[in-house]
Each structure stands twice: as structure tokens, then as C-alpha cells.
Amino acid sequence: MKKHLIRVMLTLTCLLLFPALLTYADGNRLLTPADNAPAAWLSARKGDAAYTHDLRVVLVLPADWDSEKLSVALTFDGTTPPNALQMPVPELPLYRTVKAGGSSYSAAEGATIRVMTMVGLADGSYSSLTLTLSDGGKVVHRSTQSAAAIGAAADLTLLPWDSSLTDWMGALPDSRSIADLTIPGTHDSGADYNNGLTTTYSRCQSLSIADQLSAGVRFMDIRLKLQDSGLNVYHGIVDQHLTFDEVLADCKVFLSAHPGEVILMSIKQEDDDNASFPSAIAAEIAKDPTLWYTQNRIPTLGEARGKILLIRRYGGASIGINCADGWSDNTQFTMHNGVSMQVQDYYNLGSSDNLESKWSKLQTLITTASKQDNTFCLNFSSGYTSGLFGLPSISTVSNYMNPKLTDYFASLPRGGYGTFAIDFITPEIATELIATNFPE
């Protein structure tokens, strides 16, 4: 009798406690994570029963990652509620993984994983969760997912830094002006053609358009010639063996998979004598007008998400942000064509003795951008010196600028420092620039 009474009491206790641990009240019915409603598993609304959800985070690390001190931070809809967990994790066992192929690591392909549990998410109604992984104080991963997307599985997989730069704009509020961000970008974005002959004086990138986007790049400098075969990417007189249709296809695939992002695309006419160029661009835009943001104004992120923002460096048209009128060559200048712009594009350095002067000009506009409101600052770190036989040496400038840019941004406080056009960009450079957009 006594044993039976104990069993009854235990059963009643489980029936009373188990729903409180796994569900929360919504009127007279109980919701579970399996309901997959936005914010259902994230938190209980005020006045509802207490709800705690265990979020299992799978962290996949490269085999050679020499970790300093790992920590995880959570934010909800861009804010950090008082009771959201900020979790240092250096005491957990640090497992290594094997590279699963390419630049990605996957637990599904047999890599060892580590698992941590987070409880007590928040009180309030939230639609998205941003998870930031830092190592030794440096952000190495940031991703945002909606509550509905995570749903019942309640698992988030963290990939290494080289795969984690695809959704950084999506983690920022809709109200942020694009002019108030730090945006990594590329100069002559399509100039990655390598035939062994023109590499020194025409190649500016080692990553394809798709790989640049995956590496966090959101400003692209696309230079086109209109030919009988259509619009093709050129760097000066050098054919890059890339069509504009291929560039747009990569951008469309990326934005479809990452609708919270915006691609800023500067389109420059590389053949000034072809009067049909503006109509050819207009025809491309007309194929998918919902893909484009073509007003001559600086939008907020919320206004432009999922779109290509046109920055027009060709005449004969009235669409996009107008950079065709008043663009000065090889200098720093200001334009007011409906949008307030400051540009640093000192690119012909002549001698390598002028590298420090170029760096100084870059720093000056970085400082200016941090103090400006609603002024679009475009800062080119790219350039060339006179190399062998007088041919332009692009890598001489990028080899000097890129390490300085990376180290400089690693030491800057949080803030918006403008948009950058960089030669031979890497995910490491993009990571440091992107991090300044987010709170410490």
C-alpha cells in the first residue's frame, strides 16, 4: 500500500511538472516547440506560465583551430534581455574536427562535435535569435535564425568563421541606414581571371563573385563592356571571361538563400563610346525589377533587404544612386547628386614610396565616416604602383594595405566606418570590418 501510494504521488508530480518544463500556456491550451509558431519555443509571453527551453548548439571547429577562450552570446531581435544567457565555455572539452571538404566543416560528414546546452532564454515575445561566438574576444561566428525556422529541432549548427559571414546584415535592425554601416566590398569585383599573363596588372580578386558574397562582401564594383555577345565584365581592356548575366545569377541565388542581406552594386561603363549601354542595363533590370533597388537615395536595411542597390557610374540614365556626374579621377572628392557622398579613390600611386600616403587618405575617410550621418562614404584601399617594365603592380598595394586594414579594424571601437572597395579580399579582412557593426 505504501509503495503504491508513493508511485501515485510520483506520477502526479510528473504530470504536474512535465508540462511546465516543456510547454507554456497560450490561453487554455499548451504549446510545445513542435507547434513551430514564431517565438513559441523562445520564450513565454508576460503573464504566461514559465517556460524554459534547452537549446542544443552544435559547434563544429576546424582541426587546427588553436582556441584562446570561447564564449557565446545570445540576442533576441537585436537586443539582449537581462536574463538572456551569456555563456563562457572554455571549461568544456574542446573537440577537433576533420575538414569535410572545401571551406566548410560538417558534423553530418563524420566530424566530431561538441554540444552545449542553454537554458532560460527570455521573457517576452521574440521572433529571432542571434548567436555570436567569440574566441579570445574576437568574433568568429555570428548567425541569425527565426524562431519558426528553428522550430522543433531546436538545434543551431555553428560553422567556422570562413562559412559564417553570409547573414551578417540580417542580424542588424531594419532601421539601420546603409550609410551608417561598415561594409566590406571589392574593387573590380569580377577581375579574378588568371591566364598567367595579365595577373600582375589586371587581376584584382582571388575569389569568385559567389565566394565573395559568402565571405561577407556586400559592395561590388562591376565594370562592363557592351558587345555583340552582351554585357561582359572587363578590367580596362582585359576580358575577364565573365558575363553580367552570370554575375546577376550568383547575386540572385545568394539573396534568395539570404533574404536579410543587401548587395550594393556599382556598375561602371568600361567602354565610354557605346551609347546603347544605359538601355542594355535597363533591359537587364527589367528582367527582374523586384531584385533591384533603383531610387537615388540611401535606404535603410529594412527598405532594401533581398535586393541589389544600384550605384550608377554611367551616364544617360536616371536610375540608382547617381555617381556618374562629378566622379573625380585618382583623388578624394565629395559629390551631391541627390545623395551626399564622399569618395577616396587615390589609385595611381606611382612609386611604392606613396603607400603610406594612400594609407593616410584611407584613415582620414574612415574617421570622417565615423562622424557623418547619412553621408555615403566609399573608401578604396585598392591601387597600383609602377612595376616591372612599367606595368601596374596591383598586389604591391594590396599586400601593404590588407594587413594594415585588418589590424586597424581589429582595434577600432564599434561604429559605422563606411563602405570599402578592397583588392584580394579575404574572409579575415571582412570579419574585422563586419564586427564593428555590432555591440561589444
N, C-alpha and C positions, 0 to 999 in steps of 0.2 A: 504493500500500500504506500509506504513511504517512498520507494523508488518510483512508483507510478506518479505520485504527486510531484516529484522532482522533474520527471520527464515532461509533465503537463506544463509546469512553470517555465521550463526551458523553452518549450515550444511556443508558449505565449510571448515570452521575451523576444524570441527571434522574429515572430510575426510582427511585433510592435517596432522593433529596431531596424529590421532589414529594409523596409520601405523608406525609412528616414535616411538611411545611408545611400540608397541607390536611386531615389526619386525625390521630386519635390512637388508640392501641391499646386495645382492650377484650378482654382475653383473647387469643385468636388471630385476632380479626377487627378490621378497621379501620372506624371510624365516621366519617362525614362530616356536615357540617351538614345535608345532605339527609335524614339519618335522623330529624331533628326530635325527638330524645329530649330530655327535660328536662336542661339543663346540658351537653348534648353539645358544643355549639359554644362554650360559655362558657369551659370550662377542662378541663385534664387532671387526673384524679384522681391523688393521690400514687402514685408507682410506675409510672404510665403513661408512654408516650412524650411528649415535649414537644409542646405544641400551641399554635399561635398563630393567632388568627382576626382578620381585618381587619373591623371593624365600621364600616360606612359610615353616618354620621349626616347626615341632610338637615336643614338648618336654614333655616326659612322666616321671613324678617324683614319686618315692615311697611315700607312705602316711607319713612315719616317717622321711623323709629327712629334716634335720634341716639346711637349706641353709644359708651360710655365705654371699657370694657375687658371683652371677653367671655372667659369661662373655662368649662370643662366639668369636672365631677367625676363619677366612677363609684363606686357602692357595690353590693355583692353581698349579698343577703339582709340588708340593713341595716347591713353592716359594710364597711370599706374595707381590703382586704388590702394588705400592704406594697408589692406590685408592681402594684397597680392604677393605671392612668394617671390623673393629674390634669393636665389639658391646658390651658395658657393658649393662646388662639387669636387674640389681637389682630393678629398678624402676617399672618394670612390675609386675602385680599381680601374686603372687605365688600360683598356684593351686596345690592341692594334688590329688593323685590318690589312688585307691584301688588296692591291689595286685591282679593280674589277674590269678595267678596260677604259681606254680614252682618258678623259679627265674626270671621270666620275667613279664613285665608290658605292656599292650596293650590297645591303645586307641580304637581299634576295639571291645574290650570286655567291653566297657562301662566306662572306666576310664576317669576322667576329664583331659583335656589337656590345655596347654597354647600355644599360637601362636605368633610368632614374624615375622616381615617382614624385609627382607634385600634387599636393592636396590643398584644399581651402582656397579656391580660385578667386572668388569675389562676390560681393553683394551688389546687385544692380542688374540692369538689362544690357548686355553687350552683344554685338554682332560679329566681332572679330577678335582674334588673339594674335599678337605679335610676340615671337620668341627670339631673343637675341643671345647668342653665345659669344662670350669673350674669353680670350686666352692671354693672361698676363696684362689685362687692361685693354687689349686691342680687340676690336670687333672682328670676328672671323666668320660669323654667320648671322643673317637676320632674315626671317621669313614671316609672312602674314598669311593666315588662312581664316576663312569664315567658319563660324560655328557649324553651319549647315554642311559645309564641305567635309569637315572632320567627322561629324555625326557620331554614329555608334562606335566606330572603330577606336576613336579617342587616342590615336597614335600619331605622333609627328616624327618624321624622319629628318635628321639634320645631316646634310652632306658637307664635305669640306668647303673651304672658302671659295675655291675656284668654281664651284657649282651653285653658290648661294647668292648671286648678285642679280638674279632675274626679276625680283619683285620688290626692289627697294622703294620705288615710288609708291607702290601700293600700301606701304606701311606708314605713309605720311598723310596728314589730314587733307581733305578736299579743298580747304580754304587757302592752302599754301600757294602763293604766286610762283610761277616758274622762274620769275626774275629773282626770287629770294632764295633760290636753291644753289647748292654746289653740284654741278652736273658734269660728270666725265664724258668726254667726247673725243672724236678723232678728226685729224686733218687729212684731207684726201682719203676718205674712208675706204673707197673702192680700189685704192692703189696698192694692192697686195700681189700683183702679178710679178713673178720671178722667172725670167728667162736666162738668168746668168750674165746678161749683158747690161741691162738697164737697171739692175738692182741698186747701184750706188746713187744714181741721180734721179730715179723716178719712183722707186718703191718706198712707201711710207708706212705700211702696216704689215704685220706678220699674221694677223687674224682675219678671217673672212668676216663678212657682214654679220652672218648668223652668230659667229663666235664672239664678235664684239658685243652684240646685244646680250648674250649670255654672260659676258664678263662685266656687265654693268653700264656699258656705254649707252648714252641716251641722246647725244648730239652727233649728227653725221654730216659730213661735208662731202656732198656728191657732185661731181663735176662731169658734165655730159657734153657730147657732140651729137648733133642730129645728122644721121647719114641715111643712105638709101635703105639700109637694113633696120633703121630705127634709132632710138636713143641709146647711146653706148657710153660707158664710163671711160674717161681719159684722164691722164695727168699730163697736161701740156699736149705734146704731140704723141705721147706714148699710149697706145691702145692697151687697156687693162683686161681685155677679153672678158668683159662682164657687161651685161645689158641692164638697162634701167628696170625692165620687167623682172629680172632676176633679183635685183635689189629690193623691189617692192614686194616680191613674193616672200622673201625672207622676213621683211618687216611685218607683213600681214600674218604670217604663221606665228611670229613671236607675239604680236599683240593679241591674237586670238587665244593663245595659251596664257598670256599675262595681261589681262584687260585693265589692270590698275596702272599700267605704265604709259608713258608718253614718249614718242620719238621726235626729237627736234631735227628737222632735215633742211639743211642749207643746200639749195640747188643753184649751181653756178653754170653759166653757159661757157663752155670751153672753146666754142667757135663763134666769135663775135659777128661774123658776117652772114649768118643764116637767119633770115627774118622769120622763118617758119618755126623757130624754136619755141616761142611762147605758146603758140597754138598746139604744138606737139605735147608740151607739158600739160596744157589744159585738157587735151584729149585723154591723157593718162589718168588725170584726176577724175574725169567724168566717168571712167570705167567703174569707179567705186568711191563716190563722193563722201560716203559716210566714214571712210577711212581717214579723211583729211580734216584738219582744222586750218582754214584759209583766211581768217579775219586778220586785219592789220592791227592787232592788239596783243598784249601779253595776257594769256588766260591763267586761271588757277588750275591746279591739278584736276579738280573736280570737273572743270569745263572741257578738259582735253584728254581725259583718260581713254585709252584704247585707240588713240588717233596719232597721225603724223602731223606735226605742226610745221607748216611750210614757212621757211625763211628764204625769201626770193632774192637771188643775186643775178637776175637777168631782167632786162627792160621789156617794154611792150606789153605789160600786163598790169593788173591792179589787184591781184590776189596775194594773200600771205603777208608776212612782215616784210616791209619794203627795205631791202638793203642794196637795191640797185642804184639808187640816187644818193651820191655822196660818199661812196666807198673809196677811201684813200689807199694808195699803194705803199706798202713797206713802211708803215708808221703806226702811230697810235692816234685815234681820232674819235670824234663824237658825231652822231647822226640824230636828227629829229625828223622822221618821216611818218609821223603818227605814233611812233614808238620811240622812247628815249633809249639810245644805245651808246655804249662805249666799247670800242674795239681796240685791242692791241694785236697787230699783225706785222711786227717787225721781223721779216723772214730772211732777207738777204744780208747775212752777217759779214760777208766778205772773208775776213780773216778770223781764225779761231780766237784771236785776241778780243773779239767783241762778244764772246759768250757771256761774260759777266754783265755786260751792258744789257743784253737780252734778258737775262735773269732778273736784273733790277727792274726792267719795264714790266715783266710778268708780276713781280711782287707788288709794284705800285698799283696795278689794276686789281689785284687780289684785295689790297687794303681798301681801295675805292669801293669795290663791290660790297664789302662787308658793312659799309656805312650808307649805302644807297638804298632807297625804297623805290620799287617799281621801275628801276633802270636795268635794262638787259645788258650785262657785261659779258663780252665774248673775248676770251683770252687765249691766244695761240702760243703754245710752247714750241711749236714747230718752226723750222727754219733750215738753212743750209749754209755751209761755208764753201770756199773755193778749194776743191780737192785736186786729185791727180789730173794733169793736163787741163786744169781749169774747170773740170766738170763739177757740178754741185755735189757736195757730200752731206746728205741728209742725216746719216747716222752719227756724224760728229756732233751735231746739235742734240739729237735725242739721247745719245749716250751721256751727255753732260746734263741735260735738263731733267730726264726722268728720275734718276736717283735723288736729285735735289728736290724735285716736286714731291716725291713720296715721303721723304724725311720731313720736309717742311709742313706738309699737311698732317703728318702724324703728331706734330707738336702744336697745331693750331687749336684754339678753343672752338666749341660748336658755333656754327653760324652759316650764312649763305655767302659764298665767295665767287659766284658767277659760273659761267659755262666755259669749258676748256676744250680746245682742239689740240690733240696730242699725237705725235708720231710714235709708232710702235708701242701702243698702249699695252699694258698687262693687267690682269686682274688685281695684282698687288697695288698698282697705282690707283685703279678705280676704287678699291676698298677704302683707301685712306681718304679720298675725296668724298665718297658717299657717306662715310661715318660722321662727317661734320654736320650733316643734315639732322642728326638725331640727338636727343638729350644724352648727357653723360650717363 
